[in-house]
Amino acid sequence: MVHTYFEYLTGEYPRGAGHGMLLVQLHGARTGQPWAPVGARRMLGRAGKRAGLGLVKPHAFRHTFTSAVLDAADGNLLIARDAGGWASAATVDEVYGHVDLHDLTFDAALRTVWGEAK
């Protein structure tokens, strides 16, 4: 994947695009122009179906990224806010905050509720 990404940037990506967007038109009158959001959604949809993943939506990447940052930062909302570019840590907490399923305290609480306490 890294090799393919490198080839894209060094061999296919139009020089002088000047905007920094990753997904751009490679051919035609709009060469070098960023894709419209619908183009990215369609490409991901086709790729997901080919890979047997079903419908893949762009927001899934944002959710996965934010969840990974929260896990790596031990739930620090400020780090996740800054990494994802949100204005509010409350938004991160409300939308992406979740309990750490691997937390021993969480596991113990569930086992107590289910009558499986050790």
N, C-alpha and C positions, 0 to 999 in steps of 0.2 A: 504494500500500500504506500509506504514512504517513497519507494522507487517510482511508482506511478505518479504520485503527487509531484515529485521533483521533475519528472519528464514533462508533466503538464505545465508547470511554471516556467521551465527553461526552454521548452520546445514548442508549446502550443499557445500559451498565454500571450495575447497581443502586447508587444512592446509599446510603451507610451500610453497605456490605457488611462493612467493618471488619476484613478479613483480608488484603487485598492480593493475593489470588490473581487471575490474569488471566482464566482460563477459568472462567466461572460459569454456572449455570442462569439463563436469562433469563425463563423462564415457569414457571408451576405452583407447587406447594406449596413447592418448594425454591428459589425465586427468590433469587438472590444467594449461594447456597451453591456452593462450589468443585466442579468436576467431579471425579468419581472417575477414577483413572488409566485405567480401561477406556474411559471416554467420550472422553478425549483420544486414545487409541490408535485408536479406531474413526473419529473425525473425521479424523485424519491419514491413515488407510487409505483412506477415501472420497475425500479431497482428492487424494491421490497417484494414485489410479486415474483420477479425472476429468482430472488434468493429464497423464496418460500417463507417470507416473513409476514406476508399479508400487507395491508396498507401501512406504510410508514409515513408519519407526519413530521414536518420540521420541528414542531414544538417538543416532540419526544426527545430531541437532542438537547434542548435547553433544560428540560426536566432532568434528564440523566446527568448532565453536567452539574446542575445545581445540587442535586442529591449527592453526587460524588464530592463536591466541594464541602458541603455540610458534613458529610461523614469524615472527610480528611481533616476538617477544622474542628472536630468534636462538637458540632452543632453551633459554631460561632456564626451568628447571623450577619455580623458586620463584615466578616471576611467574604461570606457568600454574596452579600449585597454588593460589595465592591467588585468582586470577580465577575458578577453577572451584569453589572451596570445599572442596578436598580437605584431609585432615589430613596427608597424606604426599606429598612430591615423588616418592618412589620409585613410588608408585601411578601418578602421571602418566607417569613414564618407562616403566613396564612396560606400561601399557595404551595410552597415546596417543603415546609417543615414537616417532619415525620419522626416517629419514634425510631430509635435505632433497634432493629429487630435482633441484633446480636448482643445488646446490652444485657448483662446478667441480672440487673434489677428488674428490667422489663420481663425477662424470661421467668424469673421467680414469681412475679406478680401474676402472670398468666397461669403458671402451674398452680398457684394458690387458688385462683378463681375456678380452675378446671378440676380442683380436688386432687392434684398430682403433686402437691408440695413434698419436697424431699426433707 
